[in-house]
């Protein structure tokens, strides 16, 4: 975000640098009708200069879903897995994705030992 600070102290935010007024310009003010731009600023913190998180690997996805039978696309996104990664996992047979419902079902590994479910553990 790009900012323009008005003489009255009001800070206006702009998504593009080309929209931001120059110092000395008269612009609409929320409090006074019109005020003069006193100061302009570049991208706020977390803008284009911030570092991006390292992309997650499919092995990390396998590790994260281990022990789960189902999760949601939203949960995977919150943990840093991209939709591209989820689609690749579906192509590789790791998960079944239902985008309409937002569910991701984990496919059982062929040849793996069956896990004990909560119902079986209680009996």
C-alpha positions in Angstrom: 0.0 0.0 0.0 1.1 3.5 -0.8 0.2 6.3 1.6 -0.4 10.0 1.6 -0.5 12.0 4.8 -2.6 15.1 4.8 -1.8 18.3 6.6 -4.5 17.5 9.2 -2.8 14.1 10.0 -5.2 11.9 8.1 -3.5 9.0 6.3 -4.9 7.9 3.0 -3.9 4.5 1.5 -3.7 3.7 -2.2 -3.1 0.3 -3.8 -1.1 1.6 -6.7 1.6 4.3 -6.7 0.0 5.9 -9.8 -3.2 6.6 -7.8 -1.3 8.3 -4.9 -1.3 12.1 -5.0 1.9 14.2 -4.9 2.9 16.5 -1.9 1.1 19.8 -2.3 -1.9 18.3 -4.1 -5.4 19.3 -2.8 -7.4 16.1 -2.1 -10.7 15.2 -0.5 -10.4 14.8 3.3 -12.7 12.7 5.4 -12.8 15.3 8.1 -12.4 18.7 6.5 -13.7 18.4 2.9 -10.3 19.1 1.3 -6.8 19.1 2.6 -3.3 19.5 1.2 -1.0 16.4 0.9 1.9 16.9 3.2 3.9 13.7 2.9 3.8 10.6 0.7 5.1 7.1 1.5 6.1 4.0 -0.4 4.8 0.5 0.2 3.9 -0.1 3.8 5.7 -2.9 5.7 4.8 -6.3 4.3 4.6 -5.0 0.8 6.7 -6.0 -2.3 9.9 -6.0 -0.3 8.9 -8.6 2.3 10.2 -12.1 2.1 8.0 -15.0 1.0 7.8 -18.2 2.9 9.5 -21.2 1.3 7.2 -23.3 -0.8 6.2 -26.5 1.0 7.2 -29.9 -0.5 4.9 -32.8 -1.1 6.8 -34.8 1.5 5.7 -32.2 4.0 2.1 -32.6 2.9 2.4 -36.4 3.4 3.8 -35.8 6.9 1.1 -33.3 7.8 -1.8 -35.5 6.7 -0.4 -38.6 8.4 -2.9 -39.9 11.0 -5.8 -38.0 9.5 -8.6 -39.4 7.5 -10.0 -36.1 6.2 -9.2 -32.4 6.2 -10.3 -29.3 4.4 -8.8 -27.3 1.6 -8.9 -24.3 4.0 -6.9 -26.1 6.6 -4.2 -27.1 4.1 -4.1 -23.5 2.8 -3.7 -22.2 6.4 -0.7 -24.5 6.8 1.0 -23.1 3.7 0.1 -25.8 1.1 -0.8 -24.3 -2.3 -3.8 -25.4 -4.4 -1.2 -26.5 -6.9 0.4 -28.8 -4.3 -3.0 -30.3 -3.4 -3.8 -30.9 -7.1 -0.4 -32.6 -7.6 -1.1 -34.8 -4.5 -4.4 -35.8 -6.0 -2.8 -36.7 -9.3 -0.2 -38.8 -7.4 -3.0 -40.7 -5.7 -2.3 -39.3 -2.2 -5.6 -37.6 -1.6 -9.1 -37.3 -3.1 -10.3 -33.7 -3.5 -13.9 -32.5 -3.5 -13.6 -28.8 -4.3 -17.3 -28.2 -4.1 -17.4 -29.3 -0.5 -13.9 -28.1 0.3 -13.0 -31.6 1.6 -9.7 -33.5 1.1 -9.9 -37.2 1.9 -6.7 -39.0 2.5 -6.4 -42.2 0.5 -5.1 -45.2 2.5 -1.7 -46.4 1.6 -1.8 -49.7 -0.2 0.0 -52.4 1.8 0.0 -50.4 5.0 -1.2 -51.8 8.3 -4.8 -50.8 9.2 -5.0 -48.2 11.9 -7.1 -48.6 15.0 -10.1 -46.3 14.9 -11.6 -44.6 18.0 -14.6 -46.9 17.9 -12.4 -50.0 17.8 -10.2 -48.7 20.6 -13.3 -48.2 22.9 -14.6 -51.7 22.5 
